[in-house]
Amino acid sequence: MNQQTESTSITITVAARRSGLTTRTVRRYVQRGLVSETLTENDLAELRRIRRLTDLGINLCGVEVILHMRQQIEELRAELDRLRRLAE
């Protein structure tokens, strides 16, 4: 994904339509901090991820835990990559 796509803002209505959610649901996810207020393509991917998890029957508290753990894993991978580069 290019830099411009990542930073282009998407309206709640468009995000709802593209993610298969209602605008009310997207607003609720923004309020809960699951996605940023300024929606981007990355947030759209996150909305789709949240939808898949809730479709599997996971409640929002569980979704928050999963997303937090996913973020931690990504940060740890980045740190591991950085340390490997330093060791070379």
Backbone bond lengths (Angstrom), bond angles and torsions (degrees), N, CA, C in turn:
res aa  C-N    CA-C-N  psi(-1)  N-CA   C-N-CA  omega(-1)  CA-C   N-CA-C  phi
1 M - - - 1.448 - - 1.527 108.42 -
2 N 1.310 117.30 134.17 1.456 118.41 -177.65 1.520 111.63 -84.41
3 Q 1.324 115.55 164.92 1.467 122.77 -176.53 1.522 111.51 -57.68
4 Q 1.335 117.53 -42.51 1.455 120.74 -177.55 1.528 110.73 -64.00
5 T 1.322 117.68 -43.06 1.457 121.06 179.54 1.516 110.93 -61.86
6 E 1.335 117.11 -40.12 1.452 121.05 -178.28 1.522 112.07 -65.61
7 S 1.333 117.91 -32.04 1.454 120.08 -174.03 1.529 113.10 -99.28
8 T 1.328 119.03 -5.46 1.452 121.52 179.13 1.520 109.66 -71.56
9 S 1.325 115.72 126.69 1.463 121.27 -177.03 1.528 110.57 -78.69
10 I 1.324 115.23 141.45 1.461 122.79 179.98 1.528 107.50 -119.00
11 T 1.314 117.17 137.73 1.466 119.69 178.18 1.529 109.97 -72.58
12 I 1.315 114.81 159.61 1.467 119.93 178.65 1.523 110.49 -61.51
13 T 1.321 116.83 -38.91 1.464 120.32 179.98 1.522 111.28 -62.45
14 V 1.322 116.60 -45.61 1.465 120.97 179.38 1.525 110.21 -66.26
15 A 1.328 116.53 -43.16 1.465 120.18 179.09 1.522 110.65 -61.27
16 A 1.320 116.64 -40.84 1.465 120.49 179.24 1.525 110.36 -63.00
17 R 1.308 116.03 -47.04 1.463 120.16 -178.85 1.525 111.08 -62.68
18 R 1.334 116.44 -44.82 1.468 120.22 -176.17 1.523 113.17 -73.95
19 S 1.322 117.30 -21.21 1.467 120.05 -179.62 1.524 112.76 -100.26
20 G 1.328 116.36 -7.94 1.458 120.05 -179.36 1.518 113.62 78.81
21 L 1.321 116.36 19.38 1.463 121.82 179.29 1.522 109.45 -108.85
22 T 1.315 116.97 169.04 1.462 120.33 173.88 1.529 108.65 -86.63
23 T 1.327 116.24 159.98 1.469 119.51 177.52 1.524 110.10 -62.90
24 R 1.316 116.27 -36.25 1.476 120.46 178.56 1.532 110.61 -60.83
25 T 1.322 116.25 -42.95 1.462 120.59 179.93 1.525 110.81 -65.72
26 V 1.327 117.08 -42.88 1.471 120.24 178.55 1.521 109.55 -61.32
27 R 1.325 117.51 -43.80 1.471 120.58 178.20 1.531 111.20 -60.44
28 R 1.322 116.14 -40.66 1.472 120.13 178.99 1.531 110.10 -63.29
29 Y 1.329 117.46 -40.60 1.462 120.55 179.23 1.529 110.94 -67.26
30 V 1.332 116.70 -35.77 1.471 120.54 175.48 1.523 109.01 -64.15
31 Q 1.328 117.40 -46.55 1.469 121.54 -179.58 1.521 111.80 -61.26
32 R 1.319 117.20 -36.04 1.470 121.19 179.63 1.524 112.30 -79.40
33 G 1.338 117.00 -6.68 1.454 120.56 178.78 1.520 114.01 81.89
34 L 1.326 117.30 15.31 1.464 119.98 179.20 1.523 111.64 -74.61
35 V 1.320 116.82 -28.88 1.465 123.17 174.07 1.520 107.69 -137.68
36 S 1.323 116.14 159.64 1.464 119.44 -177.45 1.526 111.37 -76.61
37 E 1.318 115.19 158.77 1.461 120.97 179.02 1.519 111.28 -65.07
38 T 1.324 115.98 -36.16 1.451 121.53 176.25 1.520 106.88 -91.30
39 L 1.305 116.11 91.73 1.461 121.65 -173.22 1.527 111.84 -69.18
40 T 1.324 115.62 133.70 1.463 122.82 178.10 1.526 108.87 -123.92
41 E 1.323 116.27 179.68 1.466 120.82 175.88 1.527 110.55 -59.29
42 N 1.333 117.05 -36.57 1.469 120.10 177.52 1.525 110.76 -62.73
43 D 1.333 116.49 -40.66 1.464 120.26 177.63 1.525 110.85 -66.82
44 L 1.322 116.15 -35.65 1.460 119.82 177.53 1.531 110.07 -62.01
45 A 1.323 116.86 -42.41 1.470 120.61 176.12 1.525 110.20 -61.96
46 E 1.326 116.12 -39.20 1.466 120.42 178.88 1.534 110.63 -66.39
47 L 1.323 117.34 -39.79 1.465 120.78 177.06 1.526 110.71 -60.83
48 R 1.317 115.99 -41.99 1.470 119.80 178.20 1.526 110.63 -64.52
49 R 1.323 116.04 -39.19 1.467 121.02 178.03 1.538 109.81 -63.05
50 I 1.326 116.21 -44.79 1.467 121.14 178.80 1.525 109.77 -61.41
51 R 1.313 115.91 -42.88 1.468 119.38 179.80 1.524 110.73 -60.96
52 R 1.335 117.09 -44.20 1.471 119.88 178.94 1.522 110.81 -60.40
53 L 1.318 116.51 -42.82 1.464 120.31 -179.24 1.527 111.61 -65.32
54 T 1.335 116.42 -43.83 1.465 118.41 179.49 1.527 110.88 -69.44
55 D 1.331 117.14 -32.76 1.469 120.13 175.25 1.527 111.03 -62.51
56 L 1.328 116.35 -28.24 1.465 121.16 177.63 1.529 111.96 -80.17
57 G 1.339 116.12 -2.89 1.459 120.34 177.05 1.515 114.51 96.55
58 I 1.330 117.18 9.52 1.464 120.61 179.54 1.530 108.45 -83.52
59 N 1.337 116.36 129.27 1.466 119.32 -179.79 1.533 109.98 -76.27
60 L 1.334 116.58 169.94 1.467 120.17 -174.25 1.523 113.43 -63.53
61 C 1.317 117.30 -33.14 1.472 119.01 176.14 1.526 109.56 -62.51
62 G 1.317 116.65 -42.76 1.460 121.17 177.30 1.515 111.67 -64.99
63 V 1.317 116.21 -40.21 1.467 121.05 177.88 1.521 109.77 -60.91
64 E 1.339 117.03 -44.42 1.464 120.73 179.21 1.524 110.84 -58.92
65 V 1.322 117.03 -43.17 1.467 121.20 179.13 1.524 110.01 -63.10
66 I 1.322 116.97 -46.32 1.465 121.13 -179.42 1.522 110.73 -61.39
67 L 1.326 117.35 -45.83 1.467 120.53 -179.68 1.525 111.14 -64.31
68 H 1.332 116.69 -39.29 1.459 120.58 178.23 1.533 110.34 -64.10
69 M 1.319 116.23 -44.72 1.466 120.22 179.01 1.529 110.80 -63.93
70 R 1.321 116.66 -38.96 1.468 121.06 178.14 1.531 110.18 -61.70
71 Q 1.329 116.44 -43.31 1.462 121.05 177.96 1.523 110.79 -62.30
72 Q 1.327 116.82 -42.77 1.464 120.42 178.42 1.523 111.18 -62.00
73 I 1.315 117.03 -41.60 1.465 121.02 178.50 1.521 110.24 -61.40
74 E 1.334 117.20 -44.78 1.467 120.98 178.65 1.526 111.02 -60.63
75 E 1.338 116.89 -42.55 1.463 120.47 179.02 1.525 111.21 -65.52
76 L 1.318 117.26 -40.56 1.466 120.69 178.36 1.524 111.59 -66.20
77 R 1.321 117.27 -38.69 1.468 120.57 176.64 1.525 110.66 -62.70
78 A 1.329 116.13 -43.56 1.462 120.14 179.06 1.523 110.49 -62.45
79 E 1.322 116.81 -41.94 1.467 121.09 178.28 1.525 110.71 -64.90
80 L 1.312 117.22 -41.69 1.462 121.48 177.90 1.525 110.73 -62.51
81 D 1.318 117.36 -43.20 1.468 121.01 176.70 1.522 110.75 -60.88
82 R 1.332 116.47 -42.92 1.468 120.71 179.59 1.522 110.25 -62.02
83 L 1.318 117.10 -44.71 1.466 120.94 -179.79 1.526 111.59 -66.11
84 R 1.311 117.15 -37.32 1.472 120.13 177.10 1.523 111.00 -63.74
85 R 1.329 116.26 -40.78 1.472 119.42 178.51 1.526 110.65 -64.33
86 L 1.319 117.12 -38.59 1.465 120.78 178.41 1.528 111.57 -65.59
87 A 1.320 116.68 -33.97 1.464 121.53 -177.38 1.525 112.41 -75.88
88 E 1.313 117.90 -17.06 1.476 120.76 -178.18 1.500 112.44 -74.01
